[in-house]
Amino acid sequence: MKIVVTGAKGFIGKNLCIMLREHGHKDIIEVDRNTTREELSTFLSEADFVYHLAGVNRPKNEAEFEQGNSELTTYIIDKLTSYGRVVPIAISSSTQAEHDNPYGKSKLLAEKTVEQYGKFSGASYYIYRFPNVFGKWCRPNYNSFVATFCYNTLNNLDITINDPSASVTLVYIDDVCHSLISLLNGSINSGFNSVLPEYPTTVGYVADLLAGFKNSRDSLTIENVGTGFCRALYSTYLSYMSPNQFSYNIPCYGDERGVFSEMLKTKDAGQFSFFTAHPGVTRGGHYHHTKNEKFLVVKGKALFKFEHIATGECYELKTESDLPLIVETVPGWSHDITNIGAEEMIVMLWANEIFDREAPDTFARPLK
């Protein structure tokens, strides 16, 4: 299958071409601003599917709307028709096609041209009226406020917000590409398509989330970035980092026993830390009523001891880094860990709640 992608160097096109190759499509013809009309004509004569993503949304004058949107679409359709081949086509339009402005009118005309082609030729056609698309590689200070906010937040530049409560609907670039690629199997009906999920939100909420992402390096407390909109926005935010922003320091506290450092705190899934212990050193000697911890020795050998604070029952176990073993602390059992090896011991630690100095749920009780 030969796939022609116009606007291949643009935000959506660049992501789409990479994902197409990931899906095993190797014969992808990328069309960009440097492609001549003659070259485009040749490409269209061989095409088995066309993604028409090229367009103009920031012209020097209004006439460019028509040239870059409706006229280019008409050229593509005329060429496909003249070759007498039934070639499916997907076109990126905009929600502005519903509005009476030069950009919207040019997009609406492009839509109608594609629709007429599909109905006349019998070719499958797919029209996407994209809302605000966000994700990696979108140019900041151009036509995406999300890209601009990400870039400015990371680079300590001011963000201009006229109305924080202004509503906006967003779709994520990965979801856009997955939807576009799904068209290739021919199982989707012609007509208007939409990308799911859509994320209805406000400009102010986006700005607040981005500020939270930035502050997390100081507070060590990350937003809920594992699912949904927050996951997609966090990924987008990270993509605007320059290499010198790829790393950051965290506090590290040391004494005669070794060092302790908190790595990451979450809002509803606890926190991650690590500590070291010199040979013969014992850490712990306390219990919790509710808090749970999970330990993993990643270097060295350890002896864990437990004592039930009510019955006095005792238990101990040994573990080492060569045989990874998660050791749980159980509420109501005092516990400690001793380095029984000849080298420094390193232990990863997860706790199901963030440490609260005002209510630590940690009570000293050395073990025998």
C-alpha positions as CSV (number, residue, x, y, z in Angstrom):
1,M,0.0,0.0,0.0
2,K,1.4,3.4,-1.0
3,I,0.3,6.0,1.4
4,V,0.6,9.7,0.5
5,V,0.7,12.1,3.5
6,T,0.5,15.8,2.7
7,G,1.7,18.2,5.5
8,A,4.1,15.4,6.5
9,K,6.5,17.8,8.2
10,G,3.7,19.4,10.3
11,F,2.7,18.5,13.8
12,I,0.1,15.8,13.0
13,G,1.9,14.6,9.8
14,K,5.2,14.0,11.6
15,N,3.6,12.0,14.3
16,L,1.4,10.1,11.9
17,C,4.2,9.1,9.6
18,I,6.2,7.7,12.5
19,M,3.2,5.7,13.8
20,L,2.4,4.4,10.3
21,R,5.9,2.9,10.1
22,E,5.5,1.4,13.6
23,H,2.4,-0.3,12.2
24,G,4.4,-1.9,9.4
25,H,3.6,0.5,6.6
26,K,6.9,1.1,4.7
27,D,5.8,2.8,1.5
28,I,4.9,6.2,2.8
29,I,5.2,9.2,0.5
30,E,5.8,12.4,2.5
31,V,4.6,15.6,0.9
32,D,5.6,19.0,2.3
33,R,6.1,22.6,1.3
34,N,9.1,21.7,-0.8
35,T,7.1,19.2,-2.9
36,T,6.3,20.6,-6.4
37,R,2.9,20.2,-7.9
38,E,4.4,18.0,-10.6
39,E,5.9,15.7,-7.9
40,L,2.6,15.7,-6.0
41,S,0.8,14.7,-9.2
42,T,3.1,11.7,-9.7
43,F,2.6,10.6,-6.1
44,L,-1.1,10.8,-6.4
45,S,-1.1,8.7,-9.5
46,E,0.4,5.8,-7.5
47,A,-1.4,6.4,-4.2
48,D,-3.5,3.7,-2.5
49,F,-4.6,6.0,0.3
50,V,-4.2,9.8,0.9
51,Y,-4.0,11.6,4.2
52,H,-4.5,15.2,3.3
53,L,-3.2,17.1,6.4
54,A,-1.6,20.1,4.7
55,G,-3.3,23.4,5.3
56,V,-2.9,27.1,6.1
57,N,-4.0,28.6,9.4
58,R,-1.6,31.5,10.0
59,P,-1.4,33.2,6.6
60,K,0.2,36.5,5.7
61,N,-3.0,37.5,4.0
62,E,-6.5,36.0,3.8
63,A,-6.0,34.9,0.2
64,E,-3.6,32.2,1.4
65,F,-6.5,30.5,3.2
66,E,-8.1,29.7,-0.1
67,Q,-4.8,28.7,-1.8
68,G,-3.6,26.5,1.0
69,N,-6.9,24.9,2.0
70,S,-9.6,24.8,-0.6
71,E,-7.5,25.1,-3.8
72,L,-4.9,22.5,-2.8
73,T,-7.7,20.1,-1.9
74,T,-9.3,20.7,-5.3
75,Y,-6.0,20.0,-7.0
76,I,-5.6,16.7,-5.2
77,I,-9.2,15.7,-6.0
78,D,-8.9,16.7,-9.6
79,K,-5.8,14.6,-10.0
80,L,-7.3,11.6,-8.4
81,T,-10.4,11.9,-10.6
82,S,-8.3,12.3,-13.8
83,Y,-6.4,9.1,-13.1
84,G,-9.7,7.2,-12.8
85,R,-8.6,5.5,-9.6
86,V,-10.7,5.0,-6.5
87,V,-8.4,6.2,-3.8
88,P,-9.7,6.6,-0.2
89,I,-8.8,10.0,1.3
90,A,-8.8,11.4,4.8
91,I,-8.7,15.2,5.3
92,S,-8.0,17.3,8.4
93,S,-10.5,20.1,8.8
94,S,-11.3,22.2,11.8
95,T,-14.2,23.1,14.0
96,Q,-13.8,26.5,12.4
97,A,-15.6,25.1,9.4
98,E,-18.8,25.8,11.4
99,H,-18.0,29.5,11.6
100,D,-18.3,32.3,9.1
101,N,-14.7,33.4,8.8
102,P,-12.1,33.2,6.0
103,Y,-10.3,30.2,7.5
104,G,-13.6,28.4,8.3
105,K,-14.9,29.0,4.8
106,S,-11.8,27.6,3.2
107,K,-12.0,24.5,5.3
108,L,-15.7,24.0,4.6
109,L,-15.1,24.3,0.9
110,A,-12.3,21.7,1.2
111,E,-14.7,19.4,3.0
112,K,-17.4,19.7,0.3
113,T,-14.8,19.0,-2.4
114,V,-13.8,15.7,-0.7
115,E,-17.4,14.7,0.0
116,Q,-18.4,15.2,-3.6
117,Y,-15.4,13.2,-4.8
118,G,-16.4,10.3,-2.5
119,K,-20.0,10.3,-3.6
120,F,-19.1,10.6,-7.3
121,S,-16.2,8.1,-7.4
122,G,-17.4,5.7,-4.7
123,A,-14.1,6.2,-2.9
124,S,-14.1,6.1,0.9
125,Y,-13.7,9.6,2.4
126,Y,-13.1,10.7,6.0
127,I,-13.5,14.3,7.3
128,Y,-12.1,15.2,10.7
129,R,-13.1,18.5,12.2
130,F,-10.3,18.6,14.8
131,P,-10.7,20.6,17.9
132,N,-7.5,21.7,19.6
133,V,-4.9,19.0,19.1
134,F,-2.0,18.8,21.5
135,G,1.0,16.7,22.0
136,K,4.7,16.4,21.2
137,W,6.3,18.5,18.4
138,C,3.6,21.1,18.1
139,R,5.2,24.5,17.6
140,P,4.9,26.9,20.5
141,N,3.8,30.5,19.9
142,Y,2.0,29.4,16.7
143,N,-1.5,28.0,16.8
144,S,-1.6,25.9,20.0
145,F,-2.0,27.5,23.4
146,V,-1.0,24.2,25.0
147,A,2.3,24.1,23.2
148,T,2.9,27.8,24.1
149,F,2.0,27.2,27.8
150,C,4.3,24.1,28.0
151,Y,7.2,26.0,26.5
152,N,6.7,29.1,28.6
153,T,6.2,27.2,31.8
154,L,9.4,25.3,31.3
155,N,11.4,28.4,30.4
156,N,10.1,30.7,33.1
157,L,8.2,32.9,30.6
158,D,4.9,34.6,31.4
159,I,1.7,33.0,30.3
160,T,-1.1,35.3,29.1
161,I,-4.6,34.3,30.1
162,N,-7.5,36.6,29.4
163,D,-10.1,34.3,30.8
164,P,-9.1,31.3,33.0
165,S,-12.6,29.9,32.8
166,A,-12.7,29.9,29.0
167,S,-13.8,26.5,27.8
168,V,-11.7,24.5,25.3
169,T,-12.0,21.0,23.9
170,L,-8.7,19.1,23.4
171,V,-7.7,15.8,21.7
172,Y,-4.3,14.2,22.1
173,I,-2.0,13.5,19.2
174,D,-1.6,9.8,19.8
175,D,-5.4,9.4,19.8
176,V,-5.5,11.4,16.5
177,C,-2.9,9.2,14.9
178,H,-4.6,5.9,16.1
179,S,-7.9,7.1,14.7
180,L,-6.3,8.0,11.3
181,I,-4.5,4.7,11.1
182,S,-7.6,2.7,11.8
183,L,-9.1,4.0,8.5
184,L,-6.7,1.8,6.5
185,N,-8.5,-1.4,7.1
186,G,-11.6,-0.1,5.3
187,S,-14.1,-1.0,8.0
188,I,-15.1,2.6,8.9
189,N,-17.9,4.2,7.0
190,S,-17.3,7.3,4.9
191,G,-18.3,10.7,6.3
192,F,-17.4,12.8,9.3
193,N,-15.2,11.2,11.9
194,S,-14.1,12.3,15.4
195,V,-11.3,11.5,17.7
196,L,-12.0,10.0,21.1
197,P,-11.5,10.7,23.9
198,E,-12.2,14.4,23.8
199,Y,-11.0,16.4,26.8
200,P,-13.3,19.3,27.7
201,T,-11.4,21.6,30.0
202,T,-10.6,25.3,30.6
203,V,-7.5,27.4,29.8
204,G,-6.9,28.1,33.5
205,Y,-7.0,24.4,34.4
206,V,-4.4,23.6,31.8
207,A,-2.1,26.4,33.1
208,D,-2.6,25.2,36.7
209,L,-1.7,21.6,35.8
210,L,1.4,22.7,34.0
211,A,2.5,24.8,37.0
212,G,2.0,21.7,39.2
213,F,4.2,19.7,36.9
214,K,7.0,22.2,37.2
215,N,6.6,22.6,41.0
216,S,6.8,18.8,41.4
217,R,10.6,18.9,41.0
218,D,10.8,20.9,44.2
219,S,7.9,19.4,46.2
220,L,8.6,15.9,44.8
221,T,4.8,15.5,44.7
222,I,3.6,14.5,41.2
223,E,0.1,15.0,39.8
224,N,-1.9,11.9,38.9
225,V,-0.1,11.5,35.6
226,G,-0.9,7.8,34.9
227,T,-4.2,8.1,33.1
228,G,-6.4,10.3,31.0
229,F,-5.9,14.0,30.3
230,C,-3.3,14.5,33.0
231,R,-1.2,11.7,31.5
232,A,-1.4,13.1,28.0
233,L,-0.7,16.7,29.1
234,Y,2.3,15.6,31.3
235,S,3.8,13.7,28.3
236,T,3.3,16.8,26.2
237,Y,4.9,19.1,28.8
238,L,8.0,16.8,29.1
239,S,8.4,16.8,25.3
240,Y,9.2,20.5,25.4
241,M,12.2,20.0,27.7
242,S,15.7,20.7,26.4
243,P,18.4,18.2,27.2
244,N,19.7,20.3,30.0
245,Q,16.3,19.9,31.7
246,F,16.2,16.1,31.6
247,S,17.5,15.8,35.2
248,Y,17.1,17.4,38.6
249,N,18.5,17.0,42.1
250,I,16.6,15.6,45.1
251,P,17.5,16.1,48.8
252,C,19.7,13.5,50.4
253,Y,20.2,13.1,54.2
254,G,23.2,11.3,55.6
255,D,24.5,10.2,59.0
256,E,26.8,7.5,60.4
257,R,24.3,4.8,59.3
258,G,24.2,5.8,55.6
259,V,21.9,8.0,53.6
260,F,18.2,8.5,53.0
261,S,16.5,10.2,50.1
262,E,12.9,10.7,49.1
263,M,12.5,10.3,45.3
264,L,8.8,10.8,44.4
265,K,5.5,11.5,46.2
266,T,2.1,11.0,44.7
267,K,-1.2,12.5,45.7
268,D,-3.0,9.2,46.3
269,A,-0.5,6.4,45.9
270,G,2.1,7.0,48.5
271,Q,5.8,7.8,48.0
272,F,9.1,6.3,46.9
273,S,12.4,6.5,48.7
274,F,15.7,4.8,49.0
275,F,18.3,4.4,51.8
276,T,21.7,2.9,52.3
277,A,23.2,1.2,55.3
278,H,26.8,0.4,56.1
279,P,27.8,-3.1,57.1
280,G,26.4,-4.0,60.5
281,V,24.0,-1.0,60.7
282,T,20.4,-1.5,61.7
283,R,17.6,0.9,60.6
284,G,14.0,1.0,61.8
285,G,13.0,-0.2,65.2
286,H,9.4,1.2,65.0
287,Y,5.9,0.2,64.2
288,H,2.8,1.7,62.4
289,H,-0.9,1.4,63.1
290,T,-2.0,1.9,59.5
291,K,1.0,2.8,57.3
292,N,2.3,0.1,55.0
293,E,5.8,-0.1,53.5
294,K,7.4,-2.3,50.8
295,F,11.2,-2.9,50.9
296,L,13.4,-4.2,48.1
297,V,17.1,-4.8,48.6
298,V,18.8,-3.8,45.4
299,K,22.3,-4.2,46.6
300,G,23.7,-6.2,49.5
301,K,22.3,-8.6,52.1
302,A,19.6,-7.8,54.8
303,L,18.1,-9.3,57.9
304,F,14.5,-8.2,58.6
305,K,13.2,-8.7,62.1
306,F,9.6,-8.3,63.2
307,E,7.9,-8.4,66.6
308,H,4.1,-8.2,67.3
309,I,3.6,-5.3,69.7
310,A,0.7,-7.0,71.5
311,T,1.6,-10.7,71.6
312,G,5.4,-10.5,71.4
313,E,5.5,-13.0,68.6
314,C,8.8,-12.7,66.6
315,Y,9.7,-13.4,63.1
316,E,12.8,-12.8,60.9
317,L,13.9,-13.3,57.3
318,K,17.0,-12.8,55.2
319,T,17.1,-11.5,51.7
320,E,19.7,-10.2,49.2
321,S,19.9,-8.4,45.9
322,D,20.6,-11.5,43.9
323,L,17.2,-12.9,44.7
324,P,14.8,-9.9,44.6
325,L,12.1,-10.2,47.3
326,I,9.6,-7.6,48.4
327,V,9.3,-7.4,52.2
328,E,6.2,-5.9,53.7
329,T,5.8,-4.1,57.0
330,V,2.5,-5.1,58.6
331,P,0.6,-2.7,60.9
332,G,1.0,-3.7,64.6
333,W,4.4,-5.3,64.0
334,S,7.6,-3.5,65.0
335,H,10.3,-4.0,62.4
336,D,13.9,-3.2,61.6
337,I,16.5,-4.1,58.9
338,T,20.2,-4.9,59.4
339,N,22.9,-4.9,56.8
340,I,24.5,-8.4,57.3
341,G,26.7,-8.2,54.2
342,A,30.3,-7.0,53.8
343,E,29.3,-4.0,51.5
344,E,27.0,-1.1,51.5
345,M,23.4,-2.1,51.3
346,I,20.9,-0.1,49.1
347,V,17.2,-0.5,49.7
348,M,14.2,0.8,47.7
349,L,11.2,1.8,49.8
350,W,7.6,2.5,48.9
351,A,5.1,3.7,51.5
352,N,1.4,3.9,50.9
353,E,1.1,7.4,52.2
354,I,3.2,10.6,52.1
355,F,5.1,11.1,55.4
356,D,3.3,13.6,57.6
357,R,5.4,15.1,60.3
358,E,2.3,16.2,62.2
359,A,0.9,12.7,62.2
360,P,3.7,10.3,61.2
361,D,2.1,7.1,62.4
362,T,5.6,5.9,63.3
363,F,6.3,4.8,66.9
364,A,9.7,3.8,68.3
365,R,9.9,0.2,69.6
366,P,13.4,-1.3,69.3
367,L,13.4,-5.1,68.7
368,K,15.2,-7.5,71.0
